[in-house]
């Protein structure tokens, strides 16, 4: 195994050289999410040599690991102690790393019940564009020094620096789990999701597509039994349920595989109460109604206008046409903050330039 100090020195040498020559770098682990975001330019800096779980305290519900640590290794270590990563990060392929999961900031079905990736990042080590190692946050929620900075790294797509190490709060596995399904249209599904969302029900996942609403319940056995009586629905076999939720998380469900010529996969983040849109194509509704996936050939302006009318925004997630911006442009004041942060952490602009916005 390569000595971690040697690996850090290699990272530093590559970054210092890139900064001196203003040569762009692609920060990449397993590369399973390299397609996500805007353009990819520059030489690849592979993070996988810097791997390993640094510390894990099941009693304190905190795990610390290096950026190149395989996500599967982290989840396996947690499973041995009946714990999990609460936000269910998608792998999107073999070789996904913890650093990539945090940098992408993507979460699975449980996100609507427990929170986003950033909500569980307690601390991080970052190598900036000068080759300096910076420490933010810690391993407990009460350590607030740099806490907001470490959370900011979640979803930054590696544009601020190389995430070397991250501490994440974990949660116990639920005592029991059960999946129900209901036949209903999209309008009724959104209405029911909001109705149930206002009640103390142990819902940890929801997905509607093809006139079928699927709900996952998790927690104490008594709470699940009471919820099932109250909600009704048809019980889904545990094996089929596990396969279904895995397919939703990893986007291997048939819904995601059916994009035709000229169609793109859009992710709309809208208020959960928003009425389902009538865009051409098909949709999948998640997160209690707050996340809408659309496979459509509609023009980008039409899709973004539909999301904006509901008080949300749209992301061109996959299969987009060249030249179409992946992310909805930020308001000018927010973009200025982004540029200022970029200039502080990456003054030469070498880290994943253009991955979030063409000018960032």
N, C-alpha and C positions, 0 to 999 in steps of 0.2 A: 504493500500500500504506500502510495506517495505521502511523504511527510507534509502535514498541513502547512507548516511554515514555508516549505519550499513552494507549495501551491500558491500561498498568499503572495510570496515574492514574485512568482511568475505573473499572477494577476496584476500586481503593481507595475511590473516592468512593461507589460503590454499596454496598460492604461496610460502610463506616463509617456510612452512612445506615441500612442495615438493622440494624446493631448498635444504633445509637442508638434505633431504634424497635422493636427486637426483632421485626423483620419477616423471616420465613423466605425463604431464597433456594434456588432449584434451580440447581445448577452443572451446565451441560450443554454438551457439544460437538456432535457430530453427532446426538445423541439416539437412536442405534441401540440403546442398552441402557437407555433411560429406563424401560422396563417392569420392569427387574430390581430386586428389593428391595421394601421396604414402600411406603407411601403417598408421593405426590409432592405437596408443597404449596409455595406461595410463587411469587414472580416468578422468571423464568428469567434467569440470568446466562450469556450465551452466550460461550464461551471461544474460538470459532473465529477471532476477529480476532487472537489472540495465537498466531501460528504461525510455523513455519520451523525448519529444522535449524540449530542453533547451532554444533555442532562434530561432526566425524566423523573418527575416526582408525582406518582399517582395520587398520593394523599393531597397534594396541593393543586392537582389538576393542571399541571403545566408541563409541556415538553419543549425542549430547545434542540434544534437541529440545524445543520449546515445547509446551504442553498442547494447543493447537488445531491442531497439525500433523496433516494427514490421515494415517491409518495407512498408506494406500496409498503416499503419498510417501516415508515412512520405509522401507517394504519395497522400493520401487523403487530407492532410493538404495543400500540394502544389496545388492540383487540385482546391481547394476552392478559390485560388487566381490566377487561370489560369496559373499555372507554373508547371514545371516538372523536374525530374532528367534527365539530358540530355543524359546520356549514357544508358538509358533503362536497368537497371540491371535485369537479370532473377531471378525469385523466385525459380523455380524448386520444388515447393511444398508449402503447407500451413505453415505459421509460419516463413517465411524468415525474417531475421533481417537486420538492416542497417549495423551493425558491420560485419556480415557475408558477405554482399554484397561487402563491401570494402576489407575485407580480401581475398575474392576469386578473386576480380579484374575482374570479368566477365562482359561483356557488350553486349547489344542487337543490333538490326539492325541499330540504329542511330549512332553507334560508328564511322563508316567511315566518317560521315558528320561532327560530332562535336568533337570527341575525346574520349579517354579512361577514365576509372574511375579515374586514377591518375591525369588526367588533371583538375579535378574539386574538388580535395581534397585541401582545403585551410589550414586546421589545424587539429590537433588531440591531444588527451590526451592518454597516454600509461602507463600501469603499467608494469614495467620490472620485471626481474627474482628476484630482491631483494625486491620487494614490493613497490618500489618507483614510484610515479606518476610523469611523465614527460610531459611537454607541448611543442608542436612543431607547428610552423606556427601561424595562427590566423584566422581572418574572412574576410580578404581583401587580394587581390593579392599582394599589395605593402608590406605586412609584410613578409619579406624574411627569418627572423630568424627561422630556423628549417623547412622551407617550403619543402625542398627536402626530409627531413626525413619523414614528414607526407605523402608525395606522395609515398615514398618508401613502406609504409605500405600496399598500394593497391596491391593486388596480393601476399602478403607475406604469406598467408594461416596461419596466427597466429603464425608463427615461431619465431617472434622477441619479442612478448609480447602481452598483453591483450589490445586491442583497447578499451578504455573506452568511448571515446567521439570523434565525428568527425564533422567538419564544411565543408559543401559542397556548392559550387556555383551551383545555379539552373538557369534555363532559362524560358522565357515565352512560353506558349503553342503557336504553330503556328496559325495564323489567319485562315488558310484553309489547307486542306489535300486532296490528291487525289492519287489513285493507278491505274497504267496501267499495262497491260500484253502483252507480245509479244511471239509468237511461233518462237523458234530458237534453234539451237543446242548449245552445250557448247562452241565451238570455236567461233562462231558468237557472243554469249553472252559476252564472255570475251572481244572481240574486241569492241562491242558496249559500254560496261561498261567503258572501257578506253577512248573511243571517247567522251562519254558524261561527263566523269570525268574531261576532260580538258576544259569543257565549263561551263559558269555561269548558271547552271541549279540547281534548288532547290531540289536535290535528297537527301532524308533522309533515304533511305532503298533500298536494292536490294537483290533479291534471285532468283537463277536459280536452277530448278530441273525438271526432267521429260519433257525436251524439252520446258519448259515454263520459260520465264524471267519476273519477277514481280518487278516493280519499284514504290516506294512511293515518291511522291512530297509533300512538305510542305513549307508554308511560306505565303507571300502576295498573294491574289487572282489573281492579275494581272500577277505576275511572274509564277504562276501555269498554268494559261490559256495560256500564251505565250509558256511555256515549252511543254504543251500538243500538241499545234499546231506543234511545231518543231519536237517533238519526234514521234508523231503518237501513234499507239498502241490501244488496246481495253480497255475501261474504266471498272474497277471492281466496283461492287456495294459496297457502303461504309460499310455496315454491314459485308459483306463477307471479305472485305479488312481488317477491324479491327480484325476479327477472324484469318485471315491468319497471320498477323504480330504478333499477340499474340502467335500463335502456333509456329512461327519461333523463337521468343524470348524464349519461355518456352520449346522448343523442344518437343512439343506435336503433331507436324505435322506428317503425316503418314510416311514421309521419315525417321524420327528418331525411329519410332516404329517397323520398319521392319527388324531389325537386326536378322539374323538367327543364328543357332548353329555354333560356331567357329568364328563368325564375331565380329569385334570391331568397335567402332566409333572413328575415328581419326580426329583431327583438324590440318589442315596444314595452317600455316601462311607463305605466299609467296608474292613476288612482284605481284601487280595486273595484270601485263602484261604477267605473266607466262602462257604458253600453258596448257590447261587441261591435266592432266595425264590420262593414260590408265590403271590404276590399276583395278584388278578384283573387282566387286561390283558396287556400285553406289555413286554418289557424289551430293552435294548441294554447290553452290557457293554463297558467301555473300560478303559484304563490298567492293563492286565495283570490285570484283575479287581477293581481298587480303586474304580472308578466304575461305578455301575449306574443307568441311566436307566429309569424306569418310567412308562408311560402307563397310568393306572389311575383307576377311580372309587372306589377304596377310601378310607375315612375317613382324615383326616390322622393321627389317633391310632394307627391300625393301621399306617400306613406308618412313622411315627416309631418305634413300638414295634419293628417288624421291624428297622429300622436299629440301634436301641439294643441289641437282643439280640445283634447281631453286633459290638458295640463301635464303632459308627459313628454317623452322624447323617444326617438327611434335610433337603433344601431343596426347598421348593415353587417350582420354577423358572418354570413358565408355566401359564396358564389356571386359576389357583386361584380358589376361592370367596372372596368378600369376607368379611373377618373372620378368615380363617385366617392365622396367622403364617407368613411366608415362611421364616424361619430358625429352626432349633432353638434354644431359649433357652439362653443360656450359664449355667454355674454362677455362683452369687452372687458369689464372690470375683473371678472374671474380669470379671463385669459391673461390679463396683465400679471395677476398673482402667479399663475402657472409659469409665465416667462421669467419672473423674478426668482422663483424657486429653482428653475432650471439653471439660471445663470449662477446661482450660489453653489449648487451641488455639482454642476457640470459646465464650468465656464467656457470650455471649448466646444460644447455641444456634440460630444462624441457618442454618447450612450443612446442607442436605438433612435437616432434622429428620425422624426416624422412618423413614429409608430402611433402616437395618439392623434396628433393633428399635423398637417403638412408643415406648419411653421414651428412645431414644438419638437 
